[in-house]
Amino acid sequence: MKKISLAGLCLLAGITASAQTSLVKEVERTIKGDYDYTTVINNLAPAFDNEETKSDAHTYFVAGKAGINNYDKAKIKMQLGQLNDGKEKHTAAKSLKDAYGYYSKALPLDSVVDAKGKVKTKYSKDIIKDMVASYANMRDAGVLLFEEHDYPAAYEAWELYTTTMPANETLRKNKLVTDPDTIVAQILFYQGVAALSAGEQNESIADEYNRKAVEVMKRAAAVKDYDNIDVYRYGIEAARRINDSIAMLDLAQAGYNKYGSSDISFIGQLINSRLGAKDYAACYSLLNEAIANAPENNMRAQLQDVLGYVYEQEEKFPESEAAYSEAIKLDPQTAKPYFDLGRIIYNQALRIDENADDDTRANTVKPQLLKAAELFEKAYNLNKDDMTQIPGILYRLYYRLGAGYEDQAEKWDNM
């Protein structure tokens, strides 16, 4: 086998490094004119792996500058109404997000100590200037990525805007002016929605992004003057998806503290927690306060319906019936209280029927079953879409009544 000298190997290595250095310089010349961003980054790929150029600030400076310039050109086109292609918008937004990453790699590599012990930099001033100038653009890039359904990339762009860039000490020292807290909070909300959407889009990352959604929704909720009830709703949903009962309860409590009974889901979460601990007194206290402060009848009706359920769990059936009846009185066009009142009357009738004589069946059980049937039919007529279980219940109810009710049983069996 022919021997290769060490000197020859060094020469070959030098040629390879020199080639990659020339490549980076060639790309730098390219981005001063018109260029395709994706092609430029693909052309730079060998330099990212080469032992010499991957440790050279110039390599990442050129890549970052390519991203910045690409976004700036696309932004001008968008302002002039000349850019309507979604793919091109997506590439432009992603190039800005990627530019921050390339510049972040370039900065520490650009600080070189010379023979006299002084730190010299070549690209840092331009890099920092571009980073500071890209702050507001990063917010808009997230919007473009979200619109193109690239939810993980939208989340990442907004993470740079809401968190990474404001926390960067170098940028703060160089006059980075962040947006007001309420605007940042709104983007945090969008970031949380992006995280939820990413999980829905890709099941393999769902848990990771649902956790991220919970965290950013919590951060948005903590902004004092930010008013957005959906932060709590979406945050609770994200927590539910990962079975984080503590986060669900925390967000529900915060939502209830801020918005009271204007959203029944908040108090519903709190009630569920108290019911789990069988703390009925706390449930009644919460509900009575909420009912007293509810601004509208339909909200009071929903709360009365929940109150009826709590009474039912404690087996206080007369109080439960009274609460469901009050809910119907407050909002006679909502199906659920009719169903709940019908259900509790029906179940009581079945319990009585277990040990009843003929007289009790005729004078007590039958009237209760007919009353329940009336309530079930009312609920079904008000909301067939959500009351799909009722036809089966009514078939069994009329079948139990027996003679004289065969037609009704057949009618509901066919439905």
C-alpha positions in Angstrom: 0.0 0.0 0.0 1.3 3.4 -0.9 2.3 5.5 2.1 1.0 9.0 2.5 3.2 11.4 4.5 1.9 13.5 7.4 2.9 16.6 5.4 0.6 15.5 2.6 -2.3 15.1 5.0 -1.7 18.6 6.3 -1.7 19.9 2.8 -4.9 18.2 1.9 -6.5 19.5 5.1 -5.4 23.0 4.2 -6.8 22.8 0.8 -10.2 21.6 2.2 -10.3 24.4 4.7 -9.3 27.0 2.1 -12.0 25.7 -0.2 -14.6 26.2 2.6 -13.3 29.7 3.4 -13.6 30.6 -0.3 -17.1 29.2 -0.3 -18.2 31.4 2.5 -16.7 34.5 0.8 -18.4 33.5 -2.4 -21.8 33.3 -0.6 -21.1 36.6 1.0 -20.7 38.2 -2.4 -23.9 36.4 -3.6 -26.1 37.9 -0.8 -25.3 41.5 -1.9 -27.5 41.0 -4.9 -30.6 38.9 -5.7 -30.5 35.4 -4.3 -32.5 32.4 -3.1 -32.2 32.1 0.6 -32.7 28.3 0.7 -30.0 27.8 -1.9 -27.6 30.1 -0.1 -28.0 28.1 3.2 -27.6 24.8 1.4 -24.4 26.1 -0.2 -23.1 27.1 3.2 -23.8 23.7 4.7 -20.3 22.2 4.1 -18.8 25.2 6.0 -20.9 24.5 9.0 -19.2 21.0 9.3 -15.7 21.8 8.3 -13.3 21.9 11.3 -11.9 25.3 10.5 -14.9 27.2 9.2 -17.4 25.9 11.7 -15.4 27.7 14.4 -15.1 30.9 12.3 -17.5 33.8 13.2 -17.5 34.8 9.5 -19.4 31.6 8.5 -22.3 32.3 10.8 -22.2 36.1 10.2 -22.8 35.4 6.5 -25.6 33.0 7.2 -27.3 35.4 9.6 -26.9 38.3 7.2 -28.4 36.2 4.4 -31.5 35.7 6.7 -31.8 39.3 7.7 -31.5 40.6 4.1 -33.9 38.0 2.8 -36.6 39.1 5.4 -36.0 42.8 4.8 -36.5 42.4 1.0 -39.7 40.3 1.6 -41.0 42.9 4.0 -40.7 45.7 1.4 -42.5 43.5 -1.1 -45.3 42.8 1.5 -45.6 46.5 2.2 -46.0 47.2 -1.5 -48.5 44.4 -1.9 -46.2 42.5 -4.2 -45.8 39.4 -2.1 -48.8 37.1 -1.8 -47.1 33.7 -2.1 -47.5 31.9 1.2 -44.4 29.7 0.7 -42.2 32.8 0.1 -43.6 34.5 3.2 -42.9 31.4 5.2 -39.3 31.2 4.0 -38.8 34.9 4.7 -40.2 34.6 8.3 -38.1 31.4 8.9 -35.0 33.1 7.6 -35.3 35.9 10.2 -35.8 33.4 13.0 -32.8 31.4 11.8 -30.7 34.5 11.5 -30.9 35.1 15.2 -29.5 31.6 15.8 -26.7 32.1 13.4 -25.8 35.5 14.8 -25.9 34.0 18.3 -23.2 31.5 17.2 -21.1 34.2 15.5 -20.9 36.6 18.5 -18.8 34.5 20.9 -16.6 33.3 18.0 -16.0 36.9 16.9 -14.2 37.9 20.2 -10.5 37.1 19.5 -7.7 37.9 21.9 -4.7 39.3 20.0 -1.0 39.0 21.0 -1.2 42.0 23.3 -4.1 40.5 25.2 -6.7 42.8 23.7 -10.1 41.5 22.6 -10.7 42.2 18.9 -14.1 41.9 17.1 -14.9 42.2 13.4 -18.6 41.5 13.0 -20.1 42.0 16.4 -21.1 45.7 15.9 -23.1 44.8 12.7 -24.6 41.6 14.3 -25.8 43.5 17.4 -27.3 46.3 15.3 -29.2 43.7 13.1 -30.4 41.8 16.2 -31.8 45.0 17.8 -33.4 46.1 14.6 -35.1 42.7 14.1 -37.0 42.7 17.4 -40.3 44.0 16.1 -39.9 42.0 12.9 -39.6 38.8 15.0 -43.1 39.4 16.3 -44.4 39.8 12.7 -42.4 36.7 11.6 -44.3 34.7 14.1 -47.6 35.8 12.6 -46.5 34.8 9.1 -45.4 31.4 10.3 -48.6 30.9 12.2 -50.6 31.8 9.1 -48.8 29.2 7.2 -49.5 26.6 9.9 -45.9 26.1 10.9 -46.9 26.2 14.5 -43.6 25.1 16.1 -41.6 27.7 14.1 -44.2 30.4 15.1 -43.8 29.4 18.7 -40.0 29.7 18.4 -40.1 33.1 16.7 -42.4 34.4 19.4 -40.2 32.8 22.1 -37.3 35.0 20.7 -39.6 38.1 20.8 -41.2 37.5 24.2 -38.3 36.0 26.1 -34.9 35.4 24.6 -34.3 38.8 23.0 -35.5 40.9 26.0 -33.3 38.8 28.3 -30.2 39.3 26.2 -28.0 41.6 28.2 -25.9 42.6 25.2 -29.0 43.7 23.3 -30.3 45.6 26.3 -27.0 47.4 26.6 -27.3 48.4 22.9 -30.7 50.1 23.1 -33.1 47.2 22.6 -36.5 48.8 23.3 -39.1 46.1 24.0 -42.8 46.5 23.4 -45.2 47.4 26.3 -46.1 44.5 28.6 -49.7 44.3 27.4 -48.5 43.8 23.8 -46.0 41.2 24.8 -48.7 39.4 26.8 -50.9 39.3 23.7 -48.1 37.6 21.8 -47.6 35.2 24.7 -51.3 34.3 24.2 -50.7 33.7 20.5 -47.6 31.7 21.4 -49.7 29.5 23.6 -52.3 29.0 20.9 -49.4 28.1 18.5 -48.2 25.5 21.0 -51.7 24.0 21.4 -52.0 23.9 17.6 -48.6 22.3 17.2 -49.7 19.5 19.5 -52.9 19.0 17.6 -50.9 18.9 14.3 -48.3 16.4 15.5 -49.3 13.9 18.2 -45.6 13.0 18.9 -44.9 16.5 20.2 -48.3 17.1 21.8 -47.2 16.7 25.5 -44.2 18.9 25.1 -46.1 21.7 23.4 -49.1 21.5 25.7 -46.7 22.0 28.6 -45.3 25.0 26.8 -48.8 26.3 26.2 -49.5 26.1 30.0 -46.4 28.0 30.8 -46.8 30.9 28.4 -50.6 31.2 29.3 -49.5 31.5 32.9 -47.0 34.2 32.0 -49.6 36.1 30.0 -52.1 35.9 32.9 -49.6 37.3 35.2 -49.3 40.6 33.3 -51.2 43.1 35.4 -53.1 45.2 32.9 -53.6 42.5 30.3 -57.3 41.6 29.8 -58.0 38.5 27.9 -60.3 35.8 29.3 -59.2 33.3 26.7 -55.8 33.1 28.3 -57.4 31.2 31.2 -59.7 29.1 29.0 -56.9 28.0 26.7 -54.5 27.5 29.6 -57.0 25.3 31.3 -57.5 23.3 28.2 -53.7 22.8 27.7 -53.4 21.7 31.3 -56.3 19.3 30.8 -54.5 17.7 27.9 -51.5 16.8 30.0 -53.6 15.9 33.1 -52.0 18.7 35.1 -54.8 19.2 37.7 -52.7 21.7 39.7 -52.3 24.0 36.7 -56.0 23.7 35.8 -57.0 24.7 39.3 -54.5 27.6 39.5 -55.7 29.0 36.2 -59.4 28.5 37.1 -58.9 30.3 40.4 -57.1 33.1 38.7 -59.8 33.3 36.0 -62.5 33.3 38.6 -60.7 36.0 40.7 -60.5 38.2 37.7 -63.8 37.5 35.8 -66.0 36.0 38.5 -68.9 34.0 37.1 -68.8 35.5 33.6 -67.5 32.1 32.5 -69.0 29.1 34.1 -66.0 26.9 33.3 -63.8 28.6 35.9 -66.2 28.0 38.8 -66.8 24.5 37.3 -63.2 23.6 37.8 -63.2 24.9 41.3 -66.4 23.0 42.2 -64.9 19.8 40.7 -61.9 20.2 42.9 -64.0 20.7 46.1 -66.3 17.9 45.1 -63.3 15.6 44.8 -62.5 16.4 48.4 -66.2 16.1 49.4 -66.0 19.7 50.6 -69.6 20.4 50.0 -69.7 23.5 52.2 -67.0 25.1 50.0 -69.0 24.3 46.9 -72.2 25.9 48.3 -70.2 29.0 49.4 -68.7 29.4 45.9 -72.0 28.9 44.1 -74.1 31.1 46.3 -71.6 33.9 45.9 -71.4 33.4 42.2 -75.2 33.3 41.8 -75.6 36.5 43.8 -73.1 38.3 41.5 -74.1 36.7 38.2 -75.1 39.6 35.8 -77.7 37.7 33.7 -80.4 35.1 34.1 -78.8 32.6 31.8 -75.6 32.7 33.9 -77.6 32.3 37.1 -79.4 29.4 35.5 -76.2 27.6 34.7 -75.0 28.1 38.2 -78.3 26.9 39.7 -77.9 23.8 37.5 -74.4 23.2 39.0 -75.9 23.8 42.5 -78.4 21.1 41.8 -75.6 18.7 40.8 -73.8 19.4 44.1 -76.9 18.7 46.1 -77.4 15.5 44.2 -73.9 14.4 45.1 -74.7 14.9 48.7 -78.0 13.0 48.2 -80.0 16.0 49.1 -82.6 15.2 46.4 -85.4 17.7 47.3 -82.8 20.6 47.3 -81.4 19.3 44.0 -84.9 19.3 42.4 -85.5 22.8 43.6 -82.2 24.0 42.2 -82.9 22.4 38.8 -86.4 23.9 38.8 -85.0 27.3 39.5 -82.6 27.0 36.6 -85.5 26.2 34.3 -87.4 29.2 35.6 -84.4 31.5 35.0 -83.7 30.2 31.5 -86.6 28.1 30.0 -84.9 27.8 26.6 -81.9 25.8 27.8 -82.1 22.0 27.6 -79.8 20.8 30.3 -81.8 21.8 33.4 -84.8 20.0 31.9 -82.7 16.9 31.4 -81.1 17.1 34.9 -84.5 17.5 36.6 -86.0 14.7 34.5 -83.0 12.5 35.3 -83.3 12.9 39.1 -87.1 12.3 39.0 -86.6 9.3 36.8 -84.0 7.8 39.1 -86.1 8.4 42.2 -89.0 6.6 40.5 -86.8 3.6 39.7 -85.6 3.4 43.3 -89.2 3.5 44.6 -90.3 0.9 42.0 -87.8 -1.7 43.3 -89.9 -2.4 46.4 -93.3 -0.9 45.5 -96.7 -2.6 45.6 -99.2 -2.1 42.8 -100.9 0.9 44.5 -97.5 2.7 44.9 -96.6 2.0 41.3 -99.9 3.4 40.1 -100.1 6.5 42.3 -96.4 7.4 42.8 -94.1 5.7 40.3 -96.2 6.2 37.2 -96.8 10.0 37.7 -93.1 10.5 38.4 -92.1 8.5 35.2 -94.6 10.6 33.1 -93.2 13.8 34.6 -89.7 12.7 33.8 -90.8 11.8 30.3 -92.2 15.3 29.8 -89.0 16.9 30.9 -86.8 14.6 28.7 -89.0 15.4 25.7 -88.7 19.2 26.4 -84.9 18.9 26.6 -84.7 16.9 23.4 -86.9 19.3 21.5 -84.7 22.2 22.7 -81.3 20.6 21.8 -81.4 17.4 19.7 -77.7 17.7 18.9 -76.5 17.5 22.6 -79.3 15.3 23.9 -78.7 12.2 21.7 -79.1 9.9 24.8 -82.7 10.9 25.3 -84.4 8.7 22.7 -82.9 5.6 24.3 -84.0 6.7 27.8 -87.5 7.5 26.7 -87.8 4.1 24.9 -86.9 2.3 28.2 -89.2 4.6 30.2 -92.3 4.0 28.1 -91.5 0.3 27.8 -91.5 0.2 31.6 -94.9 1.9 31.7 -96.2 -1.0 29.6 -99.8 -1.2 28.3 -101.1 2.0 26.7 -97.6 3.3 26.0 -96.5 0.9 23.3 -96.7 3.5 20.5 -94.6 5.9 22.5 -92.0 3.2 23.2 -91.9 2.3 19.5 -91.6 6.0 18.4 -88.5 6.6 20.6 -87.0 3.2 19.7 -87.1 4.2 16.1 -85.4 7.5 16.8 
